[in-house]
Amino acid sequence: MKSEMRTARDTLVINNGAIQLNYLNLISVFLKRAINIEKKTLNSMKQELSLLEDCQLHIHRRNGKITFGCVQIGDTRETGITKDIDRVHELARCAYLRDCIKASELQIKRMERVRDSADSAFLESQLMTKLGKYADADLDICRIIFTQEQNEWLDEPYSPNPFHQENLKYATRGGLPMRSKSEARIGNRLEDMGLPYRYDDLVRIISDGRGPQPYKDNYFADFKVPNLLGGITIHEHFGAFQIDNYADNSLRKLNDYHDYTVVELSGRPLSSDEFTWSFENEVTLQDDLDKILLKMIMPGFFY
């Protein structure tokens, strides 16, 4: 059964101006999340350091020989520990953690200054106002935010996966049929944010002919979304592990994406960061869905 041709631009089912507000808001969330992640890492390092010995490692090199000593913090007397190699490594770990903690604290201060900067807020407000004016003038916001090549991709007709169309039992609010409720939730969130996408589109895998062929030559990606790197992100949602061989097939699919060249835009193979994925327990809450969208539009910058 032949599937009906469509374009990614067909998924822009809401106000043209919505993308300028929601897209920028989503990007601004990235900095806040990055700060929270850095703080979690900092707290983890501090907790570990609090459990380790409060000593400073000294390394001595004399006549081609290396010896180790330790000094209690606040003391000047040194104790030789060259033969206790486990303790040497533990104290080296302590020194490493202290340096990492200082670097992390400095990084958090820098990011918080950017987050709280009046200049940053002013520039973001100016940008949103300008994009709003473009939208009010009936200009295509996608043609402003995305590159010319990405926009050509948005307008390029594609034929969705023609196999098992009887499984397209769900639909987004924009009317795009999908194979699962979870995929429809992701599609709805993309549409709410005004982000264009392709669903169930063929993945172009290129083999160099020197090694084994891809497991399949007719993979269809769950979602393809233009990203801020000027490329396209391929996103796979895994939610049917109860089906026989589903896990094995999913792993082979991801391996093939990484082992072979995948091309969406002319002369620009996808980078490893531009393959993202999600699981069933990650699509329940809007906050979780926004994390997925962040990975799509900022591949490699959000974890």
C-alpha positions in Angstrom: 0.0 0.0 0.0 1.5 3.3 -1.1 1.6 6.0 1.6 0.5 9.6 1.0 3.3 12.1 0.3 3.8 14.9 2.9 6.4 17.4 4.0 7.8 18.4 7.4 6.3 21.8 7.0 2.8 20.2 7.0 3.2 19.6 10.8 3.2 23.4 11.5 -0.4 23.3 12.5 -0.4 26.3 14.9 0.1 30.0 14.8 3.3 30.9 12.9 4.4 33.2 15.7 4.2 30.4 18.3 7.6 29.1 17.3 9.4 32.4 18.1 8.2 32.3 21.7 8.3 28.6 22.5 11.5 27.8 20.6 13.4 30.5 22.4 11.9 29.6 25.8 12.9 26.0 25.3 16.5 27.1 24.5 16.7 29.3 27.6 15.7 26.3 29.7 18.9 24.6 28.7 21.1 27.0 30.8 19.0 26.4 33.9 19.2 22.6 33.4 22.9 22.8 32.8 23.4 24.7 36.1 21.3 22.1 38.0 23.3 19.3 36.5 26.6 21.0 37.4 25.3 21.5 41.0 24.4 17.8 41.3 27.9 16.8 40.1 29.4 19.3 42.5 27.4 17.9 45.5 28.4 14.3 44.5 32.1 15.2 44.5 31.8 17.0 47.8 30.1 14.0 49.4 32.8 11.7 48.2 35.6 14.0 49.3 34.0 14.2 52.8 34.4 10.4 53.2 38.1 10.4 52.2 41.2 11.1 54.3 41.9 14.8 54.9 45.5 14.7 53.8 47.6 16.2 51.1 49.8 14.0 48.9 53.4 15.0 48.3 55.4 13.6 45.4 59.2 13.6 45.6 61.7 12.8 42.8 65.3 12.2 43.8 68.0 10.5 41.9 65.5 9.0 39.4 63.4 7.5 42.2 59.8 8.6 43.1 58.6 8.6 46.7 55.3 9.6 48.2 54.4 11.3 51.5 51.3 12.8 53.1 50.7 15.7 55.3 47.6 16.2 57.4 45.7 19.4 56.4 46.8 22.2 58.8 50.0 20.3 59.8 53.6 20.4 58.5 54.9 17.0 59.5 55.1 14.6 56.6 54.7 10.8 56.7 56.1 8.5 54.1 53.5 6.3 52.4 55.5 5.1 49.3 54.8 1.4 50.1 51.1 2.0 50.7 50.1 2.4 47.0 46.3 2.2 47.8 46.6 5.2 50.1 48.7 7.0 47.5 45.9 6.6 44.9 43.3 7.6 47.4 45.1 10.8 48.3 45.7 11.5 44.6 41.9 11.1 44.1 41.4 13.6 47.0 43.6 16.2 45.2 41.8 15.6 41.9 38.4 16.1 43.6 39.5 19.3 45.2 40.6 20.7 41.9 37.4 19.5 40.2 35.3 21.1 42.9 37.0 24.5 42.5 36.5 24.3 38.7 32.9 23.3 39.1 32.1 26.1 41.6 33.7 28.6 39.2 31.7 27.2 36.3 28.5 27.5 38.2 29.2 31.1 39.1 29.9 31.9 35.5 26.7 30.3 34.3 24.6 32.0 37.0 26.0 35.3 36.0 25.0 34.7 32.4 21.5 33.5 33.5 21.0 36.6 35.7 22.6 39.1 33.4 20.5 42.1 32.6 22.2 42.3 29.2 21.3 38.7 28.5 17.7 39.1 29.4 17.5 42.3 27.4 19.0 40.7 24.3 16.7 37.7 24.6 13.7 40.0 24.9 14.9 42.0 21.9 15.3 38.9 19.8 11.8 37.6 20.8 10.3 40.9 20.0 11.9 41.0 16.6 10.8 37.5 15.8 7.3 38.4 16.9 7.3 41.4 14.5 8.4 39.0 11.7 5.5 36.7 12.6 3.0 39.5 12.7 4.2 40.5 9.2 3.4 37.0 8.0 7.0 36.1 7.5 7.9 32.4 7.7 9.7 32.1 11.1 11.2 28.7 10.0 13.0 30.5 7.1 14.6 32.9 9.7 15.5 30.4 12.4 16.7 27.5 10.2 19.3 27.5 7.3 18.3 27.6 3.7 19.3 23.9 3.3 17.1 23.0 6.3 14.2 24.9 4.9 14.6 23.0 1.6 14.5 19.8 3.6 11.3 21.0 5.3 9.6 21.5 1.9 10.9 18.3 0.3 8.1 15.7 -0.1 8.6 12.3 1.5 6.6 9.1 1.6 6.1 7.7 5.2 6.7 4.1 6.0 4.2 2.1 3.9 4.4 -1.1 6.0 1.7 -2.1 8.5 -0.3 1.1 8.1 -3.1 -0.7 9.9 -1.1 0.1 13.1 -1.5 3.8 12.6 -4.2 3.9 15.3 -3.3 7.2 17.0 -3.1 10.8 15.8 -1.6 14.1 17.0 -3.8 17.1 17.5 -2.6 18.2 14.1 -4.1 15.0 12.6 -0.8 13.1 11.8 -1.4 9.4 12.2 1.1 7.5 14.5 1.7 4.0 15.7 1.6 4.6 19.5 0.2 6.9 22.1 3.8 7.7 23.2 4.8 8.8 19.7 1.7 10.9 19.5 2.6 12.6 22.8 6.0 13.5 21.3 4.4 14.7 18.1 1.9 16.8 20.0 4.7 18.5 22.0 6.6 19.2 18.8 3.5 20.7 17.3 2.7 22.7 20.4 6.2 24.2 20.3 5.9 25.0 16.6 8.8 22.7 15.6 8.4 21.0 12.2 9.3 17.3 11.9 9.0 14.2 9.7 7.4 11.1 11.1 8.2 7.5 10.0 10.6 8.7 7.2 13.1 6.5 5.4 16.7 6.7 6.8 19.3 7.1 4.1 22.1 4.7 5.1 25.2 4.7 2.9 27.6 1.7 2.9 31.1 2.1 1.7 31.1 -1.5 0.3 34.1 -2.6 2.2 32.5 -4.2 5.3 29.2 -5.9 6.2 26.0 -4.4 5.0 23.6 -2.7 7.3 21.2 -5.0 9.1 18.4 -3.5 7.1 18.3 -1.1 4.2 14.8 0.2 4.9 14.9 1.7 8.4 12.3 4.3 9.1 13.0 6.9 11.8 10.3 7.8 14.3 11.1 11.5 14.1 13.4 13.8 12.2 13.8 17.4 13.4 15.9 20.3 12.2 18.4 21.3 14.9 20.6 24.2 15.9 23.7 22.7 14.4 22.3 23.4 10.9 21.5 19.7 10.5 18.8 17.1 11.2 18.3 15.1 14.3 17.0 11.5 14.0 15.1 10.5 17.1 13.9 7.0 17.9 11.4 6.2 20.6 11.5 2.7 22.1 8.4 1.5 23.8 7.4 -2.0 22.7 10.0 -4.2 24.4 7.3 -6.8 25.1 7.4 -7.7 21.4 9.7 -10.6 20.5 13.2 -9.5 19.2 12.2 -5.8 19.7 15.2 -5.1 21.9 17.7 -6.9 19.6 16.3 -5.1 16.5 16.4 -1.7 18.2 20.1 -2.2 19.3 21.0 -3.3 15.7 19.2 -0.2 14.4 21.2 2.2 16.6 24.4 0.4 15.8 23.8 0.7 12.1 23.1 4.4 12.5 26.5 4.8 14.1 28.5 2.3 12.0 27.4 3.7 8.6 27.0 7.1 7.1 23.6 8.6 7.3 22.7 11.6 5.2 19.8 13.9 5.4 21.2 17.1 3.9 23.4 17.1 0.8 27.1 16.5 1.6 26.5 16.6 5.3 26.5 13.2 7.1 24.8 13.2 10.6 27.1 13.4 13.5 26.8 10.9 16.4 25.2 13.6 18.5 22.4 13.9 16.0 21.0 10.4 16.9 18.8 10.6 20.0 16.4 8.3 21.6 13.8 8.0 24.4 11.9 5.3 26.3 8.4 4.8 27.4 8.8 6.2 30.9 10.2 9.5 29.5 7.0 10.7 27.7 4.5 11.0 30.6 5.2 14.5 31.9 5.6 17.7 29.9 8.9 18.4 31.6 10.2 15.0 30.4 8.9 15.7 26.9 10.8 19.0 26.9 14.0 17.2 27.8 13.5 15.0 24.7 12.9 18.1 22.6 16.1 19.7 24.0 18.1 16.7 22.9 16.6 17.0 19.4 17.3 20.7 18.8 20.5 20.9 20.8 22.2 17.6 20.1 25.4 17.1 22.1 24.8 20.0 24.3 22.2 18.5 26.6 22.6 15.3 28.7 
